[in-house]
């Protein structure tokens, strides 16, 4: 990792952008989650936060991929970061009102969700133009490690600042987004161009081309949908404010620790993967790690000890990092550059479904059947998904090396 950071300006910038996104985003997430739960005391409202962040990505997803494949990806990312910075300032205004409007808060969250929906497909599609193919898996791990380090720090800062003055949390997030803009505008392409080439005559150039490409590619379909359904069922992040407040009784600073824990595991694993590429049996490893994610979710769900809960979340984050690196490498290196934005848009739509929609599912299920039963059921559901995908997508299990991803799997 460190040799890439020292010797490659583009990797440094990419890692910095990922870190800024995580730092600002996690600070906002902790502050918004605690604020909404304090205001409403409702698991439904916590789940609704995830839903309103996810819906813009669904509604705009054909446009998201089209923009990433037809415009300068650097400028696309910069525009989305500018939007998120302005939205952070708007949060200050709404929360500072004597009688804050919950619906105004949700409207701003919709704007943030829409901007984020454009950010990651464009940024991820840009990375293959910044490094060579052999370096790409390590660059993914390096950027993800920087993201996870910031994810460790972000919730802790968000929790501490919330105790001191929650308005400062949103203001600092706005400044961090502006810093990321400077980084993204400074990167230089080494392969291709930040504005993708047009599709060749006869190639699919429609807004749904990415979806059609994945549908006809069983390995990509299996890898992306595995992550979607496993995390959709097994994710517990929306329930962390309830665990911190009502079960573990550790307050907002404890909530920050819980939100940081998965990133600790992901960082440790990411640092290892940045130095050591996955050489063999990548598909089987991915399936095993998703199963480990489910087991860790069950352990966390049943825990009444802060430190056991933190340990389970650390393990959960480590398993998820391995799965993410394998999936990202497959998606980016096996997709033509002219279609990479649209394929990435589909991939991140699935990720958004697993994260934001998963938060809504967790909150709704917890409201109906209780927090602990809902979380346990989610972990069991993840294990069931792994078993089904092992049977339904045998080609996924047979993937061996990632160092030379084929043009079409």
C-alpha positions in Angstrom: 0.0 0.0 0.0 2.6 2.5 1.1 4.8 2.1 -2.0 1.7 2.9 -4.2 0.9 5.9 -2.0 4.5 7.2 -2.2 5.2 6.4 -5.9 1.9 7.1 -7.6 0.3 10.5 -7.5 -3.0 9.2 -8.9 -3.3 6.5 -6.2 -2.6 9.2 -3.5 -5.4 11.4 -4.9 -7.8 8.5 -5.3 -7.2 7.3 -1.7 -7.6 10.9 -0.5 -10.9 11.3 -2.3 -12.2 8.0 -0.8 -11.1 9.1 2.6 -12.8 12.4 2.3 -16.0 10.8 1.2 -16.0 8.4 4.1 -15.0 11.0 6.7 -17.7 13.4 5.8 -20.3 10.8 5.1 -19.8 8.9 8.3 -19.9 12.1 10.4 -23.2 13.0 8.8 -24.6 9.5 9.3 -23.9 9.4 13.0 -25.2 12.9 13.5 -28.4 12.4 11.5 -29.1 9.0 13.0 -28.8 10.1 16.6 -30.7 13.3 15.9 -33.6 11.5 14.2 -33.8 8.9 16.9 -33.7 11.5 19.7 -36.4 13.5 17.9 -38.7 10.6 17.2 -37.6 7.5 19.3 -38.7 5.4 16.3 -37.0 2.5 14.5 -39.3 3.3 11.5 -37.7 6.7 11.1 -34.2 5.3 11.3 -35.1 2.9 8.5 -36.7 5.7 6.5 -33.3 7.5 6.4 -31.9 4.6 4.4 -34.9 4.4 2.1 -34.8 8.1 1.1 -31.1 7.9 0.4 -31.6 4.8 -1.8 -34.6 6.0 -3.9 -32.8 8.7 -5.9 -30.2 6.1 -7.1 -33.1 3.9 -8.3 -35.0 6.6 -10.1 -31.9 8.2 -11.7 -29.9 5.0 -12.4 -30.1 5.0 -16.2 -29.0 8.7 -16.2 -26.2 8.0 -13.7 -24.4 5.5 -16.0 -25.0 7.6 -19.1 -23.4 10.6 -17.5 -20.4 8.6 -16.3 -19.9 7.2 -19.8 -20.4 10.4 -21.8 -18.8 13.2 -19.8 -15.5 13.9 -18.1 -15.7 11.7 -15.0 -13.5 14.1 -13.0 -16.0 16.9 -13.5 -18.9 14.6 -12.7 -17.4 13.7 -9.4 -16.5 17.3 -8.6 -20.1 18.4 -9.3 -21.5 15.8 -7.0 -19.1 16.7 -4.2 -20.1 20.4 -4.5 -23.8 19.3 -4.2 -23.1 17.3 -1.0 -21.2 20.3 0.5 -24.1 22.6 -0.1 -26.5 20.0 1.3 -24.4 19.8 4.5 -24.8 23.5 5.0 -28.5 23.1 4.4 -28.6 20.6 7.3 -27.2 23.2 9.6 -30.1 25.6 8.8 -32.8 22.9 9.2 -31.5 21.5 12.5 -30.8 24.9 14.0 -34.5 25.9 13.6 -36.5 26.2 16.9 -39.1 23.8 15.5 -37.1 21.6 13.0 -39.0 20.0 10.2 -38.4 16.3 9.9 -39.6 16.4 6.3 -37.2 19.1 5.4 -34.4 17.0 6.8 -35.5 14.0 4.7 -35.6 16.2 1.6 -32.0 17.2 2.2 -31.1 13.6 2.7 -32.7 12.8 -0.7 -30.4 15.4 -2.3 -27.4 13.8 -0.6 -28.5 10.4 -1.7 -28.9 11.6 -5.3 -25.5 13.2 -5.4 -23.8 10.1 -3.9 -25.5 8.0 -6.5 -23.6 9.8 -9.2 -20.3 10.0 -7.3 -19.2 6.4 -6.9 -20.0 5.0 -10.5 -18.0 7.9 -12.0 -15.2 7.7 -9.5 -14.9 3.9 -9.8 -15.0 4.0 -13.6 -12.2 6.6 -13.5 -9.8 4.5 -11.6 -8.9 2.0 -14.5 -7.8 5.1 -16.4 -5.5 6.2 -13.6 -3.4 3.0 -13.1 -2.3 0.0 -15.2 -4.3 -3.3 -15.1 -1.7 -5.1 -13.0 -1.7 -2.4 -10.3 -5.5 -2.1 -10.3 -6.5 -4.7 -7.6 -3.9 -3.2 -5.2 -5.1 0.3 -6.0 -8.7 -0.8 -5.2 -7.5 -2.2 -1.8 -5.4 1.0 -1.1 -8.4 3.3 -1.8 -10.7 1.1 0.2 -8.2 1.0 3.1 -8.1 4.8 3.1 -11.9 4.8 3.0 -12.0 2.5 5.9 -9.5 4.4 8.0 -11.7 7.5 7.6 -14.7 5.3 8.4 -13.1 4.5 11.7 -12.3 8.1 12.5 -15.5 9.6 11.0 -18.1 8.1 13.3 -15.9 8.8 16.4 -15.5 12.4 15.4 -19.2 12.7 14.5 -20.2 11.3 17.9 -17.9 13.5 19.9 -18.8 16.7 17.9 -22.5 15.8 18.3 -22.0 15.9 22.1 -20.2 19.2 21.9 -22.3 20.9 19.1 -24.0 18.9 16.5 -24.1 21.8 14.0 -20.3 21.7 13.8 -20.5 18.2 12.5 -22.4 19.2 9.4 -20.2 22.3 8.8 -17.0 20.2 9.0 -18.5 17.7 6.5 -19.1 20.6 4.1 -15.5 21.6 4.2 -14.2 18.1 3.7 -16.3 17.7 0.6 -14.7 20.8 -0.8 -11.2 19.4 -0.1 -12.1 16.3 -2.1 -13.0 18.5 -5.1 -9.4 19.8 -5.2 -8.1 16.3 -5.2 -10.3 14.9 -8.0 -9.6 17.8 -10.3 -5.8 17.2 -9.9 -5.7 13.5 -11.2 -4.1 12.7 -14.6 -5.1 9.8 -16.7 -2.5 7.2 -17.8 -4.8 4.9 -19.8 -7.6 6.2 -21.9 -9.2 9.5 -21.0 -11.4 10.8 -18.2 -14.0 11.4 -20.9 -14.7 7.8 -22.2 -14.5 6.9 -25.8 -17.8 6.4 -27.7 -19.0 2.9 -28.3 -17.9 1.3 -31.5 -20.4 0.9 -34.3 -22.7 -2.1 -33.5 -21.9 -2.0 -29.8 -24.7 -1.4 -27.3 -24.7 2.3 -26.3 -28.1 2.5 -24.7 -28.8 3.8 -21.2 -29.6 0.2 -20.1 -26.5 -1.3 -21.8 -24.8 -1.9 -18.4 -27.8 -3.9 -17.1 -27.9 -6.0 -20.3 -24.2 -6.6 -20.1 -24.4 -7.9 -16.5 -27.5 -10.0 -17.2 -25.6 -11.9 -19.9 -22.5 -12.4 -17.8 -23.2 -15.0 -15.0 -20.0 -14.3 -13.0 -20.7 -10.5 -12.7 -24.4 -11.1 -12.1 -23.6 -13.6 -9.4 -21.0 -11.5 -7.7 -23.0 -8.3 -7.7 -26.3 -9.9 -6.6 -24.6 -12.0 -3.9 -23.5 -8.8 -2.2 -26.8 -7.2 -2.7 -29.0 -9.9 -1.1 -26.5 -10.8 1.6 -26.0 -7.3 3.0 -29.7 -6.4 2.3 -30.6 -9.1 4.9 -27.5 -9.1 7.1 -26.8 -5.4 7.5 -27.4 -4.0 11.0 -26.1 -0.4 10.7 -29.6 1.1 10.9 -30.1 -0.6 14.3 -26.9 0.6 15.8 -28.5 3.7 17.5 -31.0 1.4 19.2 -28.2 -1.1 20.3 -26.2 1.9 21.6 -29.1 3.5 23.4 -31.3 0.7 24.6 -29.3 -2.6 24.7 -25.7 -1.7 25.3 -26.5 1.7 26.9 -23.3 3.4 25.7 -24.6 6.7 24.3 -23.6 8.6 21.3 -19.8 8.1 21.9 -20.5 4.3 22.0 -22.5 4.6 18.8 -19.5 6.2 17.2 -17.3 3.2 18.3 -19.9 0.7 17.0 -20.0 2.4 13.6 -16.2 2.5 13.5 -15.8 -1.2 14.3 -16.5 -2.7 10.9 -14.0 -0.2 9.3 -11.3 -1.4 11.7 -11.7 -5.0 10.4 -11.9 -3.7 6.8 -8.8 -1.6 7.2 -6.7 -4.4 8.6 -7.7 -6.7 5.7 -7.4 -3.9 3.2 -3.8 -3.1 4.2 -3.0 -6.8 3.8 -4.7 -7.0 0.3 -2.9 -3.8 -0.8 0.4 -5.6 -0.3 -0.7 -9.2 -1.3 -3.1 -9.7 -4.2 -5.6 -12.5 -4.1 -3.9 -15.1 -6.3 -6.0 -18.2 -6.3 -9.6 -19.5 -5.6 -11.0 -16.0 -5.5 -14.6 -17.1 -6.1 -14.6 -19.7 -3.3 -13.0 -17.1 -1.0 -15.7 -14.6 -1.8 -18.5 -17.0 -0.9 -16.7 -18.0 2.3 -16.3 -14.4 3.4 -19.9 -13.6 2.8 -20.9 -16.6 4.9 -18.5 -15.2 7.6 -20.3 -11.9 7.3 -23.6 -13.6 8.2 -22.1 -15.5 11.2 -20.6 -12.2 12.5 -24.0 -10.5 12.2 -25.6 -13.3 14.3 -23.0 -12.9 17.0 -23.4 -9.2 17.2 -27.2 -9.5 17.3 -27.1 -11.7 20.4 -24.4 -9.8 22.2 -25.1 -7.7 25.3 -21.4 -6.8 25.8 -19.9 -3.8 24.1 -16.6 -5.4 23.4 -18.1 -8.6 22.0 -20.3 -6.5 19.8 -17.3 -4.5 18.7 -15.3 -7.7 17.9 -18.2 -9.1 15.9 -18.5 -5.9 13.9 -14.7 -5.9 13.3 -14.9 -9.4 11.9 -17.9 -8.4 9.8 -15.9 -5.5 8.2 -13.0 -7.8 7.4 -15.1 -10.3 5.6 -16.9 -7.6 3.7 -13.6 -6.0 2.5 -12.4 -9.3 0.8 -15.8 -9.6 -0.9 -15.7 -6.0 -2.1 -12.2 -6.1 -3.5 -13.0 -9.3 -5.5 -16.3 -7.8 -6.8 -14.8 -4.4 -7.7 -11.9 -6.0 -9.6 -14.2 -8.2 -11.6 -16.6 -5.4 -12.5 -14.0 -2.8 -13.6 -11.4 -4.9 -15.4 -13.8 -7.1 -17.3 -15.9 -4.2 -18.6 -15.1 -2.1 -21.8 -14.2 1.5 -20.9 -17.1 2.9 -23.0 -19.6 0.9 -20.9 -17.8 1.0 -17.6 -19.9 3.9 -16.1 -23.2 2.1 -16.9 -22.0 -1.2 -15.5 -20.7 0.6 -12.4 -24.1 2.4 -12.1 -25.8 -1.0 -11.9 -23.3 -2.3 -9.5 -23.7 0.6 -7.2 -27.4 0.5 -7.5 -27.2 -3.0 -6.1 -24.8 -1.8 -3.4 -27.2 1.0 -2.6 -30.0 -1.6 -2.3 -28.0 -3.6 0.1 -27.0 -0.7 2.2 -29.7 2.0 2.2 -32.7 -0.3 1.4 -31.2 -2.8 3.9 -31.4 -0.1 6.5 -35.1 0.4 5.8 -35.6 -3.4 5.9 -33.8 -3.6 9.3 -35.7 -0.7 10.8 -39.1 -2.0 9.5 -38.4 -5.6 10.7 -37.2 -4.4 14.1 -40.4 -2.3 14.5 -42.5 -5.3 13.7 -40.8 -8.2 15.5 -38.2 -6.6 17.9 -34.6 -5.5 17.4 -32.7 -8.7 18.4 -35.0 -11.2 16.5 -34.8 -9.0 13.4 -31.0 -8.8 13.5 -30.6 -12.6 14.0 -33.0 -13.3 11.2 -30.9 -11.1 8.9 -27.7 -13.0 9.7 -29.4 -16.4 9.0 -30.8 -15.0 5.8 -27.3 -14.1 4.6 -26.2 -17.7 5.2 -29.1 -19.0 3.2 -28.2 -16.6 0.3 -24.6 -18.0 0.2 -25.9 -21.5 0.0 -28.3 -20.7 -2.8 -25.8 -18.7 -4.8 -23.2 -21.5 -4.5 -25.8 -23.7 -6.4 -27.2 -21.1 -8.8 -23.9 -19.6 -9.9 -21.3 -22.4 -10.1 -19.1 -20.2 -12.4 -18.7 -17.8 -9.5 -17.4 -20.5 -7.2 -14.9 -21.6 -9.9 -13.2 -18.1 -10.3 -9.5 -18.6 -9.7 -7.2 -15.6 -10.2 -7.9 -11.8 -10.3 -4.6 -10.6 -11.5 -5.6 -10.9 -15.2 -9.3 -10.4 -15.5 -10.6 -11.4 -18.9 -12.4 -9.0 -21.2 -15.5 -11.0 -20.8 -16.0 -13.6 -18.1 
